[in-house]
């Protein structure tokens, strides 16, 4: 069958990539403390321990605060960048947009160390705010790409019609353009939130004494008795990520359907 080998390779690659994630819920509901087969029995005690862990709740609260703030800031900046790049021509447009997209191709360890050196040289104390700054920098390229697609799919005649009807540039943007790109904005918020919530390297360098969920998980891997609880937490995070990405994809497709643009692929 034509293409059968490539299809088989793709299936094996996906199994190799996602098999560890599929094992998370299996061991999260296993009563044994050793992560190995055979399984001992079914239990939900690890989820109960996860909920009752004060340190974990603090790390979760920090991560949610960082993710919400970073997603809002990245999306707002992404709106400005996407609107400027799709609607206007200005000097050095290509280099400026390339600079915005640079964090996509730079290793996060380089970005983290660079931010750490700059912040420490300025005398800035490492805390949640510095992590928000770093996560905004990382999430902004994703937000810009999503929102550029949304702005590109707009029919400019709608904006021109608003001007003809007496609207100002600001009112036309607020009343006509923003509602049309709202699915893209929601997709950007959800995508940025997911990226920030799962991000480890920048949080590790810039959080100071404030734990985030990924850094907390990393610190607990040294204690074998904590592994089942981490498995339970990992299961919850995977489910949350899938739900958020599914919602983001729904709004992305809804926006494409609303504007009649061609679908060139998405998150799922």
C-alpha positions in Angstrom: 0.0 0.0 0.0 1.4 3.4 -1.0 2.6 5.4 1.9 2.1 2.5 4.4 5.7 2.6 5.6 5.5 6.3 6.4 2.1 5.8 8.2 3.6 3.0 10.3 6.6 5.1 11.2 4.3 8.0 12.2 2.2 5.6 14.4 5.3 4.2 16.1 6.7 7.6 16.6 3.5 8.9 18.3 3.4 5.8 20.5 7.0 6.3 21.6 6.3 10.0 22.2 3.0 9.6 24.2 3.4 6.2 25.9 4.9 7.8 29.0 1.9 10.2 29.3 -0.5 7.2 28.9 1.3 5.5 31.9 0.6 8.5 34.2 -3.0 7.7 35.0 -2.2 4.0 35.3 0.3 4.5 38.1 -1.7 7.5 39.6 -4.5 5.0 40.5 -2.2 2.2 41.6 -2.0 1.5 45.3 1.6 0.6 45.2 4.4 3.1 45.9 6.8 1.5 43.5 6.3 2.7 39.8 6.5 -0.7 38.2 4.4 -3.6 37.0 2.6 -5.6 38.1 0.0 -3.2 39.6 -1.1 -3.8 43.2 -4.6 -2.4 43.2 -6.9 0.6 42.6 -6.8 3.6 44.9 -7.5 7.4 44.9 -5.4 8.1 48.0 -2.6 9.8 45.9 -5.1 12.4 44.7 -6.3 13.0 48.3 -2.7 13.5 49.4 -2.1 15.9 46.5 -5.1 18.0 47.5 -3.9 18.1 51.2 -0.3 19.1 50.4 0.2 22.8 51.4 3.4 23.2 49.5 1.9 21.9 46.4 -1.1 24.2 46.7 1.3 27.2 47.2 3.2 26.2 44.1 -0.1 25.7 42.1 -1.3 29.1 43.2 2.0 30.7 42.1 1.8 28.9 38.7 -1.8 29.9 38.1 -1.0 33.5 39.0 2.0 33.6 36.6 0.1 31.8 33.8 -2.9 34.1 34.0 -0.7 37.3 34.0 1.7 36.0 31.3 -1.1 35.0 29.0 -2.9 38.4 29.3 0.3 40.4 28.8 1.5 38.2 25.9 -1.9 38.4 24.2 -2.1 42.1 24.5 1.4 42.6 23.1 0.5 40.0 20.4 -2.5 42.0 19.4 -0.4 45.1 18.9 2.3 43.2 16.9 -0.2 41.2 14.8 -2.2 44.3 14.0 0.8 46.3 13.0 2.4 43.5 10.9 -0.8 42.7 9.0 -2.3 46.2 8.5 0.7 48.6 8.1 4.0 48.9 6.3 6.8 50.5 8.3 10.6 50.6 8.2 12.5 47.5 9.4 9.2 45.6 9.6 10.9 42.2 8.8 13.7 42.5 11.4 11.3 43.8 14.1 8.9 40.8 13.6 11.9 38.5 13.4 13.1 39.9 16.8 9.6 39.2 18.3 9.7 35.6 17.0 13.3 35.0 18.2 12.3 33.2 21.4 10.8 30.5 19.3 14.2 29.4 18.0 16.5 30.3 20.9 17.1 27.6 23.5 15.2 28.4 26.7 18.3 27.9 28.7 20.0 30.8 26.8 16.9 33.0 27.3 16.8 32.2 31.0 20.4 32.9 31.7 20.3 36.1 29.7 17.3 37.3 31.6 18.9 36.3 34.9 22.1 38.2 34.2 20.2 41.3 33.1 17.8 41.3 36.1 20.6 40.7 38.6 22.7 43.5 37.1 19.8 45.9 37.4 19.3 44.8 41.1 15.9 43.3 40.5 14.8 40.8 43.2 13.8 37.4 41.8 10.2 36.6 42.5 6.9 35.9 40.7 7.1 39.1 38.7 10.4 38.1 37.1 8.9 34.8 36.1 5.9 36.6 34.6 8.3 38.8 32.6 10.2 35.7 31.3 7.0 33.8 30.4 5.5 36.8 28.6 8.7 36.9 26.5 8.3 33.2 25.7 4.5 33.2 25.1 4.4 36.4 22.9 5.6 34.7 19.7 2.9 32.1 19.9 0.3 34.7 20.6 1.6 36.8 17.7 1.4 33.9 15.3 -2.2 33.0 16.3 -3.4 36.6 16.2 -1.6 37.3 12.9 -3.7 34.5 11.4 -6.8 36.0 12.8 -6.1 39.5 11.6 -5.0 38.3 8.1 -8.3 36.5 7.7 -10.3 39.8 8.2 -12.1 41.4 5.3 -10.7 44.9 5.1 -13.9 46.1 3.5 -15.7 45.7 6.8 -13.2 48.2 8.4 -13.6 50.6 5.5 -17.4 50.4 5.8 -17.1 51.3 9.5 -15.1 54.4 8.6 -17.7 55.3 5.9 -20.4 55.1 8.6 -18.6 57.7 10.7 -16.6 55.5 13.1 -13.1 56.6 14.3 -10.1 54.3 14.0 -10.4 53.4 17.7 -14.2 52.8 17.6 -13.9 50.7 14.4 -11.1 48.7 16.0 -13.1 48.2 19.2 -16.5 47.6 17.8 -15.7 45.8 14.5 -12.3 44.3 14.4 -11.9 43.0 18.0 -15.2 41.0 17.9 -14.2 39.4 14.7 -10.8 38.3 16.0 -12.1 37.4 19.5 -11.8 33.6 18.8 -8.1 34.2 18.0 -7.7 36.2 21.2 -9.3 33.4 23.2 -7.1 30.9 21.5 -4.0 33.0 22.2 -4.9 33.3 25.9 -5.5 29.6 26.3 -2.4 28.6 24.4 -0.2 31.1 26.4 -1.7 29.9 29.6 -0.9 26.3 28.9 2.7 27.1 27.8 3.3 29.2 31.0 1.8 26.6 33.3 4.0 23.9 32.0 7.2 25.9 31.6 10.2 24.8 33.8 13.5 26.3 32.8 12.7 30.0 33.1 10.8 29.4 36.3 13.8 27.5 37.7 16.2 30.4 37.0 13.9 33.4 37.8 11.5 32.3 40.6 13.9 32.9 43.4 12.4 31.4 46.6 8.9 31.2 45.1 8.1 27.7 43.9 6.1 27.1 40.8 4.4 23.8 40.0 7.1 22.5 37.6 10.0 23.4 40.0 8.1 21.9 42.9 7.6 18.6 41.0 11.3 18.6 40.1 12.3 19.1 43.7 10.1 16.2 44.9 11.5 13.6 42.4 14.3 12.9 44.9 11.9 11.4 47.3 10.5 8.0 46.1 7.5 8.1 48.4 6.3 11.3 46.7 6.4 9.8 43.2 2.8 8.5 43.3 1.5 11.9 44.3 3.5 13.5 41.5 1.9 10.9 39.1 -1.5 12.0 40.3 -0.6 15.7 39.8 0.8 14.9 36.4 -2.5 13.2 35.4 -4.4 16.3 36.4 -2.0 18.6 34.5 -2.3 16.5 31.3 -6.1 16.5 31.5 -6.1 20.3 32.1 -3.7 20.8 29.1 -5.8 18.7 26.8 -9.0 20.5 27.8 -7.4 24.0 27.3 -5.9 23.1 23.9 -9.2 21.6 22.8 -11.0 24.8 23.8 -8.4 26.9 22.0 -8.7 24.8 18.9 -12.5 25.1 19.0 -12.3 28.9 19.1 -9.6 28.9 16.3 -11.8 26.9 14.0 -14.8 29.0 14.9 -12.9 32.2 14.0 -11.8 30.6 10.7 -15.4 29.6 9.9 -16.7 33.1 10.8 -14.3 34.8 8.4 -14.4 32.1 5.7 -10.6 31.8 5.6 -8.8 28.6 4.6 -7.8 26.3 7.5 -4.0 25.7 7.4 -3.8 23.6 10.5 -4.1 24.1 14.2 -3.2 22.8 17.7 -4.9 19.4 17.4 
